[in-house]
Amino acid sequence: MEKLSLDQIKRPIAAEMTEFEIKFRESMRSKVSLLDKIMHYIVKRKGKQIRPMFVFFSAGACGGINETTYRGASLIELLHTATLVHDDVVDDSNLRRGFFSVNALWKNKIAVLVGDYLLSKGLLLSVRNKDFNLLEIVSEAVREMSEGELLQIEKARKLDIDESVYYDIIRQKTATLIASCCAVGAASTGASEEVVAKMKDFGQLIGIAFQIKDDLFDYDLNNKTGKPAGIDIKESKMTLPLIYSLSISDKSEKREIINIIKNHSSDDKKVKYVLDFVNRKGGIPYAAQKMGEFRDQAIKMMDDFPESEYKSSLIALVNYTIEREN
């Protein structure tokens, strides 16, 4: 099957995505000029917009895109952008996708208030239009993401993460967001609870595959992500290639690697030693295989939906998310 570019995948919803950008920009407007300037900065630096694409394709595959779909996509972007702005404050991060973060340019106090503002805009957008079912789906996702972050922090202290705990963390931290995109898309069409739940499960499988792909970038010395190899190890993050490699190691090898991650994660030579260890143990092909299994499971779920250009593009988007190079 030929590899499609994101623009080719987007084609069936190109007009909707253009209209969505206008509506989304509108939903972020403020009478306070400082806030308006920051909103403009955030909108200009938007990424590939994969999340709204999942919303629109899911709606298309479940019955058709309508006004509620636009609000659902805006709600997800508003609440997700709020969590990213807050994350950058928590992580004391100065960059987001290669650009200065809000807190780097306007300081923490303003960034926290901006995050609160985005949250309130999302809540009001739903409440004013009585989209309570969409608000419930997205609020659940934000709760799960916060719990996932805290679970990871708790486990990172002891570094006692096995494969099942790893899946729990990424299910909550990453997969729940893509799951909410697919569920919101379905719910916006008035689909049954059963169909909405099915789309949520579909999104969760994609989200897990997506995160494993992200974890694999950390072991690719030639990656194009702009993220230096070994950054997860330097941040003491236990990801699937490393967890698997440790699980098939003897006690002394395990102790040595854990000691490096705990106490020497800022030493480039020692981080390189851990990267080599994972390569040697086959952690990368193992993680890639697991990623493929989650992707295949998700695509299989689409068998129950009627054929349409939206469904075909949704499957193409799934493949794109795990074949991407950044």
C-alpha positions in Angstrom: 0.0 0.0 0.0 1.4 3.4 -0.9 2.3 5.8 1.8 0.0 8.8 1.8 1.1 12.3 3.0 -1.0 14.0 5.6 -2.4 16.4 3.0 -3.6 13.5 0.8 -5.2 11.8 3.9 -6.9 15.1 4.8 -8.4 15.6 1.4 -12.0 14.4 2.2 -12.2 16.9 5.1 -10.0 19.7 3.7 -12.9 22.2 3.5 -14.1 21.3 7.0 -10.6 21.7 8.4 -10.3 25.2 6.9 -13.6 26.1 8.4 -12.6 24.6 11.7 -9.5 26.8 11.9 -11.7 29.9 11.5 -14.2 28.7 14.1 -11.4 27.7 16.5 -9.6 31.0 16.2 -13.0 32.7 16.9 -13.4 30.6 20.0 -10.1 31.8 21.4 -10.8 35.5 21.0 -10.5 37.8 24.0 -11.1 41.5 24.7 -7.9 41.6 26.8 -5.2 42.5 24.3 -2.4 40.6 26.2 -4.6 37.5 26.2 -5.5 38.0 22.5 -1.8 38.3 21.6 -1.0 35.1 23.4 -3.9 33.3 21.8 -2.7 34.4 18.4 0.8 33.1 19.2 -0.7 29.7 20.2 -2.9 29.4 17.1 0.0 30.3 14.7 2.1 27.5 16.1 -0.4 24.7 15.8 1.0 21.3 14.9 -0.2 18.9 12.3 -3.8 19.0 13.7 -4.1 15.2 13.9 -6.5 15.5 16.8 -9.2 17.5 14.9 -8.7 15.1 12.0 -9.6 12.1 14.2 -12.7 14.0 15.3 -13.9 14.8 11.7 -13.1 11.4 10.2 -14.8 9.6 13.1 -17.9 11.8 12.7 -17.8 11.1 8.9 -17.5 7.4 9.5 -20.4 7.4 12.0 -23.0 9.3 10.0 -21.8 12.7 9.0 -20.1 15.9 10.0 -22.3 18.7 11.5 -22.1 21.8 13.6 -21.7 19.8 16.8 -18.6 18.1 15.3 -16.9 21.5 14.9 -17.7 22.4 18.6 -16.4 18.9 19.7 -13.1 19.4 17.8 -12.8 23.0 19.3 -13.5 21.7 22.8 -10.8 19.0 22.5 -8.2 21.6 21.2 -9.1 24.2 23.9 -8.8 21.7 26.8 -5.8 20.0 25.4 -4.0 23.3 24.7 -4.8 24.3 28.3 -3.1 21.1 29.6 0.0 21.7 27.4 0.4 25.2 28.6 0.1 24.0 32.2 2.5 21.1 31.4 5.2 23.5 30.2 4.9 25.4 33.5 5.1 22.1 35.5 8.1 20.9 33.5 9.8 24.3 33.5 10.0 23.8 29.7 11.1 26.7 27.5 10.3 25.1 24.2 7.2 23.5 22.6 7.7 21.9 19.1 10.8 24.0 18.6 9.1 27.3 19.5 9.2 29.2 22.8 6.6 28.0 25.2 4.0 30.5 26.7 5.8 30.4 30.1 9.2 31.2 28.4 7.8 34.3 26.8 5.3 35.5 29.4 6.4 33.9 32.7 4.6 31.2 34.7 1.9 33.3 36.3 0.6 34.4 33.0 0.9 30.9 31.5 -1.2 29.4 34.3 -3.9 32.0 33.9 -3.8 31.4 30.1 -4.4 27.7 30.7 -7.3 28.5 33.0 -8.7 30.8 30.4 -8.6 28.1 27.7 -10.3 25.6 30.1 -13.1 28.1 30.8 -13.5 28.8 27.0 -13.9 25.1 26.4 -16.4 24.6 29.3 -18.5 27.6 28.2 -18.5 26.5 24.5 -20.1 23.2 25.6 -22.4 24.5 28.2 -23.8 27.3 26.1 -24.6 24.8 23.3 -25.8 22.1 25.7 -23.2 19.7 24.4 -23.1 17.9 27.8 -22.3 14.5 26.4 -19.2 15.9 24.6 -18.1 17.8 27.7 -18.3 14.6 29.8 -16.2 12.7 27.3 -13.5 15.4 27.2 -13.5 16.1 30.9 -13.1 12.4 31.6 -10.0 12.5 29.3 -8.5 15.4 31.1 -9.0 13.6 34.5 -7.4 10.5 33.1 -4.4 12.4 31.7 -3.8 14.0 35.0 -4.0 10.7 36.8 -1.6 9.1 34.2 0.9 11.9 34.8 0.8 11.4 38.5 1.0 7.6 38.3 4.1 8.0 36.1 5.7 10.4 38.7 4.9 8.0 41.5 6.3 5.0 39.7 9.4 7.0 38.3 10.6 7.5 41.8 11.0 3.7 42.3 11.5 2.8 38.7 9.4 -0.3 39.3 7.4 -0.1 36.0 6.6 -3.4 34.3 4.9 -3.8 31.0 1.3 -3.8 32.4 2.0 -0.6 34.5 3.5 1.0 31.4 0.3 0.3 29.4 -1.8 1.7 32.3 0.3 4.9 32.2 0.2 5.5 28.5 -3.4 4.5 28.2 -4.2 7.3 30.6 -1.6 9.9 29.6 -1.7 9.6 25.8 -4.3 7.2 24.5 -7.2 8.7 26.4 -6.9 11.9 24.3 -7.1 10.2 20.9 -9.9 8.0 22.4 -11.8 11.1 23.3 -11.3 12.6 19.7 -12.9 9.5 18.2 -15.6 9.3 20.8 -16.5 13.0 20.4 -16.6 12.6 16.6 -19.1 9.7 16.9 -21.1 11.4 19.7 -21.5 14.6 17.6 -23.4 12.6 15.0 -25.9 11.4 17.6 -24.5 7.8 17.3 -25.6 5.2 19.9 -23.8 4.7 23.2 -22.5 1.4 21.8 -20.9 3.0 18.7 -19.4 5.9 20.8 -17.9 3.3 23.2 -16.5 1.4 20.2 -14.9 4.5 18.7 -13.4 5.3 22.1 -11.8 1.8 22.3 -10.6 2.2 18.7 -9.0 5.6 19.6 -7.4 4.1 22.7 -5.7 1.4 20.7 -4.3 4.0 18.3 -3.2 6.2 21.2 -1.2 3.3 22.7 0.5 2.6 19.3 1.1 6.3 18.9 2.9 6.5 22.2 5.1 3.4 21.6 6.1 5.1 18.3 7.1 8.2 20.3 9.1 6.0 22.7 10.9 4.4 19.8 12.1 7.8 18.5 14.2 8.1 21.7 16.4 5.2 20.5 16.8 6.4 16.9 20.1 8.3 16.6 19.1 9.6 13.2 15.6 10.7 14.2 14.0 13.8 12.7 11.9 14.7 15.8 14.3 17.3 17.0 14.3 15.4 20.3 17.8 14.2 21.1 18.2 10.4 21.5 18.2 9.3 25.1 16.1 12.2 26.4 13.7 9.7 28.0 16.5 8.0 29.8 17.9 11.4 31.0 14.4 12.1 32.4 14.3 8.7 34.1 11.3 7.7 32.0 10.8 3.9 31.7 9.5 3.2 28.2 8.7 -0.1 26.4 12.0 -0.9 24.7 13.8 -0.4 28.0 11.2 -2.3 30.1 11.3 -5.3 27.8 15.2 -5.3 27.8 15.3 -5.2 31.6 12.7 -8.0 31.8 15.0 -10.4 29.9 18.2 -9.4 31.8 19.9 -11.1 34.8 19.9 -9.4 38.2 23.3 -7.8 38.0 22.7 -6.3 34.5 19.3 -5.0 35.7 20.9 -3.4 38.8 23.6 -1.8 36.7 21.1 -0.2 34.2 18.7 0.9 36.9 21.6 2.5 38.8 22.6 4.5 35.7 19.1 5.7 35.1 18.7 6.7 38.8 22.1 8.2 39.5 23.9 8.9 36.2 21.2 10.0 33.8 23.1 13.3 33.0 26.2 11.4 31.9 26.1 11.2 28.1 28.4 8.2 27.9 26.3 6.2 30.4 23.1 7.2 28.6 24.7 5.9 25.4 25.5 2.6 27.2 21.8 2.2 28.1 20.8 2.9 24.5 23.3 0.2 23.3 22.0 -2.2 26.0 18.4 -1.8 24.7 19.6 -2.3 21.1 21.6 -5.4 22.1 18.6 -6.9 23.9 16.2 -6.4 21.0 14.0 -3.9 22.9 13.3 -1.9 19.7 11.9 -4.7 17.4 9.9 -5.9 20.4 8.3 -2.5 20.9 7.8 -2.1 17.2 6.0 -5.5 17.1 3.7 -4.5 20.0 3.0 -1.2 18.3 1.9 -3.1 15.1 -0.4 -5.4 17.1 -2.2 -2.4 18.6 -2.5 -0.8 15.2 -3.9 -4.0 13.6 -6.4 -4.5 16.4 -7.7 -0.9 15.9 -8.0 -1.3 12.1 -9.8 -4.6 12.6 -12.5 -2.7 14.6 -13.3 -0.7 11.6 -14.7 -3.8 9.8 -18.0 -3.1 11.5 -18.4 0.3 9.9 -19.8 0.8 6.3 -17.2 1.7 3.6 -16.8 5.4 3.0 -14.0 7.8 2.1 -14.0 8.9 5.8 -13.4 5.3 7.0 -10.6 4.8 4.4 -9.0 8.1 5.5 -9.3 7.2 9.2 -7.4 4.0 8.5 -4.8 5.9 6.5 -4.4 8.3 9.4 -3.9 5.4 11.8 -1.1 4.1 9.6 0.4 7.6 9.3 0.6 8.1 13.0 2.8 5.0 13.5 4.8 5.4 10.3 5.6 9.1 10.8 9.2 10.2 11.1 8.6 13.1 13.6 
